[in-house]
Amino acid sequence: MPMIVGVVAGAAVLALVFIVVVFKLMWRVAEPNEALIISGSKHRMEGLEEGMGFRIVTGRGTLVLPGVQAVRKLSLDLNETELSVDCVTHQGIPLKVRGVVIFKVGDDFVSIANAGRRFLDQQKLMSERVHNVFAGHLRSIVGGLTVEDMIRDRDKLTGQTRAACGTEMEKLGLIVDSLQIHEIEDPTGYIKNLAMPHAAAVQRDARIAQAEANRLATEAEQQASARMAEATRDSEILQAGYQAERDNAAAKSRQAGPLAEARARQEVVVQETRVAKLKAHRREQQLQADVRKPADAKAYEKRTLAEAERDVRISAAQAKAKETELAAAAEATRVKTAAGAEAEATKARGAAAATATRATGEAEAAAAQAKGMAIAESTRAKGLAEAEAIAARAAALAENQEAVVAQQLAENWPEIVKAGAGAFGNVEHMVLLNGAEGMSDMFTKALTMGGTGLGLARQLLASMNANGRVGAEGSPVNGFGPGGAGSASKRVPVDGEA
């Protein structure tokens, strides 16, 4: 029995040991900085495609079937690669950019799967691959920038580089923890020349600052010297003052005796003066009691009586003035009332006179206007009649000139004969030949002057018709019109006149 128990116990121990050994061979634990990639079986994991043929374990343990599944480790540690890239800027200036990229495999299953596919057996080549990726993008980005942009804003260069490499790094399953641009080398000396103006400006400012400091130091030294001289002067002045005070004290000590005696005499005089003032005051008080008080009482009595009499006279004068004022006010009211009535009457008379004058003027103006209109109408009618007569004569003259001229001569025959006889008015002696026949012939000539005038008129009318000089109003020329025959008479010489 004990033997059976021992055998069973040994078998159990052996079984337990076997189980432990087998479990240890099958159990794999992923360290915090690594991922286990187990291949040989189909597994479905979140975020991964189905049928990948491997599974990923991070931060925990898992069972692996030896001979059926293979286990390999992918490091999740940080890696770094040095960047030394020859670039050409947008200005065509060659530069060498030096930096460092710190990267690692991403912690998510997608990044681990991508990195496992690409670097599981080539993890030492990660740095070289990352260097190639960053070098290409860095050259492209630097080609679009100027040297000034790269110097002044390196963060911009870093950010653009990381952004450009992000997609490719994600495909590789890598993430960039840090990208630093350490140095930008300039073999052409462009950056040095670019800094020279600033360096010169800094040197200039430094020299100006040094000169300003020297000036301020010199001024401070001069002010310190001046203050030292001033302090020396003040010290000498104080010493002189103290010496004067000592001399004054010595003089006062020498004069103390005479001054004390003089003060004693002065005190005696002051006391005597006070005594005299007291005596004078006592005499004044006596005079006040004996003379001034009674005199003031009498004066007060007289003043009071005078003021009473004055008040009585003032009251009487005020009463009389009030009475006079009331009488004057009544008289003024009466005069004002009478003046107002007289003014109203005068105003009424003036208004009536003005109304009458205006009516008279308006009547005279109306009469003058009517008279003027009558004269104008008469003148207008007369002018129209004359115009119509002239127009009629013009028409008649145009139709039968001889008849019109004959009519004018007939109407003015007495004037024509008178004008012809006037030729004899100045003859004192007339000699007639042939006797009675001569006389008869002379009168015949005088009487036939009208016929001559008729001939002349006909000639004038013929010439006017030929020249078109008949007036626009039809009036005959040279006065052959109404009342104008006399002005056209021609003096015929008589036989015997020169």
C-alpha positions as MATLAB code, in Angstrom:
seq = 'MPMIVGVVAGAAVLALVFIVVVFKLMWRVAEPNEALIISGSKHRMEGLEEGMGFRIVTGRGTLVLPGVQAVRKLSLDLNETELSVDCVTHQGIPLKVRGVVIFKVGDDFVSIANAGRRFLDQQKLMSERVHNVFAGHLRSIVGGLTVEDMIRDRDKLTGQTRAACGTEMEKLGLIVDSLQIHEIEDPTGYIKNLAMPHAAAVQRDARIAQAEANRLATEAEQQASARMAEATRDSEILQAGYQAERDNAAAKSRQAGPLAEARARQEVVVQETRVAKLKAHRREQQLQADVRKPADAKAYEKRTLAEAERDVRISAAQAKAKETELAAAAEATRVKTAAGAEAEATKARGAAAATATRATGEAEAAAAQAKGMAIAESTRAKGLAEAEAIAARAAALAENQEAVVAQQLAENWPEIVKAGAGAFGNVEHMVLLNGAEGMSDMFTKALTMGGTGLGLARQLLASMNANGRVGAEGSPVNGFGPGGAGSASKRVPVDGEA';
ca = [
       0.000    0.000    0.000;
       2.661    2.561    0.865;
       4.425    1.548   -2.282;
       1.336    2.309   -4.352;
       0.954    5.654   -2.725;
       4.574    6.476   -3.443;
       4.176    5.483   -7.049;
       1.048    7.611   -7.397;
       2.738   10.528   -5.725;
       5.777   10.214   -7.969;
       3.565   10.008  -11.005;
       1.681   13.093   -9.907;
       4.882   14.976   -9.354;
       6.205   13.942  -12.714;
       2.937   14.977  -14.340;
       3.048   18.327  -12.592;
       6.640   18.867  -13.652;
       5.736   17.931  -17.203;
       2.816   20.287  -17.186;
       4.995   23.128  -15.853;
       7.677   22.480  -18.428;
       5.155   22.300  -21.252;
       3.374   25.486  -20.030;
       6.676   27.285  -19.802;
       7.539   26.247  -23.328;
       4.134   27.421  -24.615;
       3.716   30.638  -22.602;
       5.177   33.828  -24.050;
       5.087   37.250  -22.342;
       5.495   40.564  -24.201;
       7.722   43.121  -22.481;
       6.555   46.764  -22.210;
       8.953   47.842  -24.976;
       8.197   45.060  -27.421;
       5.370   43.421  -29.334;
       4.955   39.693  -30.002;
       3.963   38.777  -33.533;
       2.583   35.261  -33.564;
       2.103   33.677  -36.935;
       0.811   30.287  -37.955;
      -2.879   30.701  -37.176;
      -5.698   32.871  -38.385;
      -6.876   35.454  -35.899;
      -9.215   38.422  -36.104;
      -8.153   41.565  -34.275;
      -9.837   44.924  -34.044;
      -8.587   47.366  -36.644;
      -6.824   44.670  -38.688;
      -7.835   42.846  -41.800;
      -9.135   39.329  -41.546;
      -6.896   36.448  -42.562;
      -3.639   38.248  -41.907;
      -2.084   35.007  -40.668;
      -0.640   36.516  -37.502;
      -1.684   38.153  -34.295;
      -0.110   40.826  -32.129;
       0.356   40.711  -28.361;
       1.599   43.701  -26.320;
       2.008   44.037  -22.573;
       0.641   40.593  -21.652;
       1.271   36.853  -22.004;
      -0.182   34.314  -24.440;
       0.003   30.629  -25.233;
       1.911   29.554  -28.275;
       1.806   26.091  -29.783;
       5.381   25.016  -30.419;
       5.911   23.665  -33.880;
       2.539   25.124  -35.003;
       3.002   28.845  -34.316;
       6.098   31.007  -34.605;
       6.780   33.886  -32.229;
       8.964   36.878  -33.119;
       9.556   40.122  -31.300;
       9.286   43.686  -32.684;
      11.043   46.337  -30.620;
       9.019   49.382  -29.585;
      12.103   51.259  -28.364;
      13.040   54.750  -29.558;
      15.331   54.988  -32.549;
      17.174   57.942  -33.960;
      18.844   58.810  -37.201;
      21.207   61.622  -38.010;
      20.269   63.884  -40.895;
      22.980   65.404  -43.079;
      21.301   66.589  -46.262;
      22.727   68.705  -49.049;
      19.984   71.133  -50.185;
      19.544   74.066  -52.530;
      17.291   76.977  -51.485;
      14.762   78.858  -53.575;
      17.520   81.433  -54.226;
      19.853   78.747  -55.648;
      22.199   78.815  -52.641;
      23.590   75.404  -51.616;
      23.253   74.517  -47.940;
      23.863   71.480  -45.763;
      21.163   70.852  -43.177;
      22.099   68.796  -40.131;
      19.544   67.418  -37.690;
      18.216   64.386  -35.890;
      14.990   62.393  -36.114;
      13.764   60.406  -33.092;
      11.119   57.840  -34.042;
       9.564   54.566  -32.940;
       7.017   51.978  -33.950;
       3.483   53.117  -33.195;
       1.704   51.596  -30.199;
      -1.483   50.712  -32.054;
      -1.964   47.338  -33.742;
      -2.146   48.905  -37.230;
       1.247   50.585  -36.839;
       2.753   47.418  -35.329;
       1.343   45.327  -38.195;
       2.723   47.754  -40.823;
       6.124   47.876  -39.141;
       6.145   44.090  -38.710;
       5.508   43.520  -42.392;
       8.361   45.859  -43.351;
      10.997   45.676  -40.640;
      10.459   42.443  -38.650;
      13.684   40.887  -39.968;
      15.333   44.251  -40.840;
      14.880   46.352  -37.728;
      18.466   47.605  -37.990;
      17.618   49.168  -41.363;
      14.867   51.413  -39.914;
      17.245   54.360  -39.407;
      18.484   54.216  -42.980;
      14.943   54.067  -44.401;
      13.783   56.947  -42.229;
      16.868   58.972  -43.213;
      16.080   58.501  -46.895;
      12.441   59.554  -46.413;
      13.332   62.705  -44.459;
      16.213   63.625  -46.761;
      13.993   63.643  -49.824;
      11.247   65.725  -48.231;
      13.748   68.049  -46.615;
      15.362   68.813  -49.984;
      11.930   69.512  -51.492;
      10.883   71.828  -48.667;
      14.206   73.729  -48.551;
      13.932   74.270  -52.317;
      10.792   76.346  -51.720;
      12.273   78.485  -48.932;
      14.840   81.241  -48.753;
      17.856   81.306  -46.477;
      16.264   84.086  -44.460;
      13.103   82.010  -43.902;
      15.134   79.032  -42.710;
      17.201   81.121  -40.313;
      14.358   83.154  -38.865;
      11.725   80.416  -38.632;
      13.201   76.984  -38.126;
       9.950   75.805  -36.573;
       8.282   76.381  -39.936;
      10.881   74.159  -41.640;
      10.500   71.482  -38.984;
       6.699   71.567  -39.102;
       6.560   71.344  -42.892;
       9.023   68.447  -42.889;
       7.064   66.480  -40.299;
       3.803   67.161  -42.113;
       5.288   66.024  -45.437;
       6.731   62.823  -43.954;
       3.709   61.971  -41.825;
       1.843   59.921  -44.430;
       4.847   57.837  -45.427;
       5.867   57.278  -41.814;
       2.351   56.126  -41.073;
       2.543   53.614  -43.894;
       5.794   52.309  -42.396;
       4.104   52.002  -39.012;
       6.407   54.582  -37.493;
       5.729   57.798  -35.583;
       8.104   60.734  -35.166;
       8.625   61.759  -31.570;
      11.016   64.579  -32.368;
      12.623   66.324  -35.321;
      15.356   68.851  -34.614;
      17.357   70.943  -37.082;
      20.724   71.368  -35.390;
      22.752   73.297  -37.900;
      22.567   74.929  -41.309;
      25.975   74.963  -42.960;
      26.690   77.527  -45.638;
      29.743   76.683  -47.760;
      29.298   79.845  -49.882;
      29.376   82.253  -46.940;
      25.927   83.699  -47.717;
      24.768   83.517  -44.107;
      27.977   85.133  -42.900;
      27.608   87.957  -45.398;
      23.959   88.263  -44.452;
      24.951   88.754  -40.834;
      27.675   91.297  -41.545;
      25.342   94.350  -41.736;
      23.774   93.343  -38.434;
      27.185   92.725  -36.895;
      28.351   96.116  -38.147;
      25.215   97.713  -36.704;
      25.869   95.951  -33.391;
      29.484   97.154  -33.399;
      28.331  100.652  -34.241;
      25.796  100.610  -31.415;
      28.484   99.225  -29.093;
      30.883  102.022  -30.016;
      28.119  104.585  -29.609;
      27.213  103.095  -26.257;
      30.876  103.116  -25.188;
      31.241  106.738  -26.273;
      28.046  107.632  -24.448;
      29.312  105.827  -21.350;
      32.636  107.685  -21.579;
      30.774  110.958  -21.925;
      28.586  110.188  -18.938;
      31.661  109.128  -16.936;
      33.434  112.372  -17.839;
      30.368  114.385  -16.895;
      30.100  112.463  -13.641;
      33.787  113.126  -12.884;
      33.332  116.807  -13.655;
      30.238  116.951  -11.466;
      32.124  115.144   -8.679;
      34.999  117.641   -8.960;
      32.516  120.494   -8.886;
      30.820  119.034   -5.825;
      34.232  118.610   -4.158;
      35.043  122.261   -4.862;
      31.614  123.256   -3.600;
      32.102  121.210   -0.440;
      35.534  122.832    0.091;
      34.016  126.263   -0.346;
      31.160  125.496    2.064;
      33.672  124.161    4.591;
      35.785  127.304    4.375;
      32.651  129.474    4.657;
      31.551  127.541    7.748;
      35.002  127.841    9.278;
      34.978  131.597    8.624;
      31.505  131.798   10.205;
      32.626  129.901   13.259;
      35.664  132.190   13.570;
      33.405  135.233   13.326;
      31.164  133.806   16.025;
      34.184  133.219   18.250;
      35.382  136.772   17.671;
      31.903  138.090   18.379;
      31.721  136.126   21.586;
      35.101  137.462   22.674;
      33.999  141.039   21.887;
      30.790  140.514   23.795;
      32.668  139.187   26.763;
      34.862  142.281   26.691;
      31.759  144.502   26.508;
      29.830  142.659   29.183;
      30.750  145.083   31.959;
      29.850  148.344   30.180;
      26.693  146.731   28.815;
      25.608  145.613   32.268;
      26.059  149.110   33.618;
      24.139  150.592   30.675;
      21.331  148.093   31.181;
      21.115  149.075   34.842;
      20.822  152.741   33.934;
      18.251  151.850   31.255;
      16.199  149.949   33.814;
      16.231  152.965   36.112;
      15.023  155.222   33.282;
      12.283  152.735   32.381;
      11.029  152.621   35.927;
      11.015  156.386   36.199;
       9.072  156.588   32.920;
       6.487  154.176   34.244;
       6.067  156.274   37.369;
       5.539  159.395   35.281;
       2.968  157.566   33.131;
       1.087  156.443   36.211;
       0.967  160.008   37.521;
      -0.283  161.324   34.187;
      -2.953  158.614   34.047;
      -4.124  159.487   37.531;
      -4.436  163.178   36.562;
      -6.360  162.171   33.417;
      -8.795  160.117   35.440;
      -9.298  163.058   37.747;
     -10.053  165.345   34.817;
     -12.492  162.789   33.446;
     -14.405  162.744   36.691;
     -14.307  166.493   37.310;
     -14.687  168.072   33.832;
     -15.452  165.661   31.014;
     -18.353  163.739   32.538;
     -20.429  166.873   33.368;
     -19.617  168.357   29.933;
     -20.703  165.153   28.216;
     -23.972  165.141   30.144;
     -24.752  168.706   29.073;
     -23.829  167.976   25.469;
     -26.035  164.859   25.451;
     -28.965  166.884   26.739;
     -28.575  169.548   24.060;
     -28.115  166.926   21.342;
     -31.246  165.056   22.398;
     -33.354  168.246   22.367;
     -31.960  169.218   18.941;
     -32.726  165.783   17.522;
     -36.304  166.000   18.800;
     -36.828  169.402   17.173;
     -35.285  168.092   13.939;
     -37.639  165.103   13.913;
     -40.622  167.419   14.367;
     -39.526  169.607   11.426;
     -38.860  166.542    9.278;
     -42.311  165.117   10.016;
     -43.950  168.413    9.108;
     -41.894  168.682    5.893;
     -42.760  165.101    4.915;
     -46.472  165.729    5.472;
     -46.334  168.890    3.357;
     -44.340  167.073    0.641;
     -46.886  164.248    0.595;
     -49.717  166.778    0.232;
     -47.874  168.535   -2.608;
     -47.172  165.188   -4.290;
     -50.847  164.192   -4.164;
     -51.907  167.553   -5.582;
     -49.306  167.278   -8.362;
     -50.468  163.737   -9.165;
     -54.083  164.899   -9.406;
     -53.107  167.826  -11.656;
     -50.996  165.502  -13.820;
     -53.909  163.096  -14.157;
     -56.213  165.915  -15.178;
     -53.714  167.310  -17.707;
     -53.074  163.820  -19.086;
     -56.806  163.197  -19.518;
     -57.312  166.550  -21.260;
     -54.262  165.935  -23.473;
     -55.587  162.483  -24.371;
     -58.973  163.878  -25.332;
     -57.347  166.634  -27.409;
     -55.091  164.069  -29.098;
     -58.073  161.860  -29.971;
     -59.916  164.866  -31.405;
     -56.870  165.955  -33.408;
     -56.430  162.392  -34.651;
     -60.093  162.253  -35.755;
     -59.823  165.638  -37.541;
     -56.617  164.537  -39.243;
     -58.234  161.279  -40.363;
     -61.229  163.142  -41.774;
     -58.977  165.636  -43.598;
     -56.882  162.824  -44.987;
     -59.980  160.995  -46.210;
     -61.307  164.153  -47.899;
     -57.919  164.888  -49.482;
     -57.659  161.319  -50.746;
     -61.201  161.479  -52.215;
     -60.438  164.848  -53.911;
     -57.166  163.499  -55.298;
     -58.841  160.364  -56.565;
     -61.581  162.450  -58.271;
     -59.034  164.780  -59.873;
     -56.968  161.805  -60.999;
     -60.056  160.164  -62.517;
     -60.994  163.425  -64.296;
     -57.449  163.885  -65.600;
     -57.428  160.280  -66.763;
     -60.784  160.711  -68.542;
     -59.611  163.975  -70.133;
     -56.370  162.392  -71.276;
     -58.247  159.418  -72.710;
     -60.627  161.787  -74.560;
     -57.715  163.772  -76.007;
     -55.965  160.559  -76.991;
     -59.108  159.238  -78.662;
     -59.606  162.579  -80.495;
     -55.983  162.616  -81.641;
     -56.254  159.004  -82.688;
     -59.489  159.677  -84.653;
     -57.962  162.737  -86.329;
     -54.837  160.775  -87.221;
     -56.920  157.918  -88.592;
     -59.013  160.412  -90.681;
     -55.893  162.101  -92.031;
     -54.360  158.708  -92.781;
     -57.525  157.658  -94.612;
     -57.578  160.953  -96.574;
     -53.928  160.566  -97.499;
     -54.550  156.971  -98.522;
     -57.543  158.115 -100.658;
     -55.528  160.875 -102.341;
     -52.680  158.420 -102.916;
     -55.114  156.015 -104.561;
     -56.644  158.803 -106.641;
     -53.193  160.067 -107.578;
     -52.268  156.588 -108.706;
     -55.451  156.319 -110.844;
     -55.737  159.906 -112.309;
     -52.843  162.166 -111.503;
     -53.988  165.101 -113.618;
     -57.410  165.223 -112.002;
     -55.895  165.260 -108.515;
     -53.413  167.983 -109.414;
     -56.146  170.041 -111.023;
     -58.274  169.676 -107.931;
     -55.385  170.787 -105.713;
     -54.734  173.785 -107.970;
     -58.412  174.687 -108.000;
     -58.613  174.497 -104.230;
     -55.533  176.665 -103.816;
     -56.068  178.992 -106.767;
     -56.531  182.153 -104.681;
     -53.236  181.562 -102.947;
     -51.553  180.813 -106.250;
     -52.881  184.060 -107.813;
     -51.937  185.969 -104.693;
     -48.460  184.542 -104.839;
     -48.210  185.445 -108.538;
     -49.435  188.989 -107.904;
     -46.982  189.341 -105.096;
     -44.305  189.608 -107.725;
     -45.554  193.072 -108.490;
     -45.689  194.193 -104.886;
     -42.189  195.599 -104.853;
     -42.415  197.289 -108.277;
     -42.545  201.057 -107.899;
     -42.577  201.942 -111.598;
     -43.695  199.626 -114.356;
     -43.259  200.415 -118.036;
     -45.777  198.785 -120.292;
     -45.150  198.416 -123.940;
     -47.835  198.313 -126.480;
     -50.267  200.182 -124.240;
     -53.424  198.416 -123.360;
     -52.259  195.260 -125.098;
     -49.187  195.137 -122.900;
     -51.297  195.517 -119.762;
     -53.675  192.836 -121.003;
     -50.785  190.578 -121.866;
     -49.252  191.048 -118.380;
     -52.492  190.169 -116.593;
     -52.989  187.258 -118.913;
     -49.558  185.956 -117.953;
     -50.307  186.429 -114.283;
     -53.599  184.577 -114.614;
     -52.113  181.795 -116.631;
     -49.450  181.063 -113.982;
     -51.770  178.449 -112.702;
     -51.533  176.652 -116.028;
     -47.774  176.848 -115.768;
     -47.997  175.442 -112.238;
     -50.190  172.652 -113.574;
     -47.542  171.835 -116.166;
     -44.826  171.832 -113.550;
     -46.906  169.542 -111.317;
     -47.471  167.149 -114.163;
     -43.728  167.089 -114.914;
     -42.920  166.403 -111.250;
     -45.488  163.605 -111.072;
     -44.124  162.037 -114.253;
     -40.568  162.113 -112.887;
     -41.726  160.692 -109.545;
     -43.562  157.820 -111.285;
     -40.429  157.154 -113.315;
     -38.158  157.102 -110.254;
     -40.643  155.428 -107.873;
     -40.398  158.308 -105.317;
     -44.055  158.568 -104.373;
     -44.353  158.655 -100.558;
     -45.480  155.655  -98.669;
     -48.434  157.621  -97.424;
     -49.372  158.980 -100.913;
     -48.603  162.600 -100.027;
     -47.435  164.714 -103.027;
     -43.872  165.966 -103.115;
     -42.783  169.600 -102.885;
     -45.943  170.629 -101.042;
     -48.530  169.725 -103.598;
     -51.014  168.604 -101.038;
     -53.673  170.147  -98.925;
     -52.706  173.749  -98.240;
     -49.254  173.319  -99.766;
     -49.629  174.813 -103.229;
     -48.276  178.160 -102.186;
     -44.957  176.688 -101.159;
     -44.426  175.261 -104.677;
     -45.219  178.506 -106.569;
     -42.553  179.692 -108.941;
     -42.000  183.400 -109.489;
     -42.199  184.218 -113.166;
     -40.261  187.285 -114.136;
     -42.255  190.082 -115.697;
     -41.126  191.887 -118.733;
     -38.882  194.673 -117.725;
     -37.419  192.834 -114.597;
     -33.847  191.921 -114.495;
];
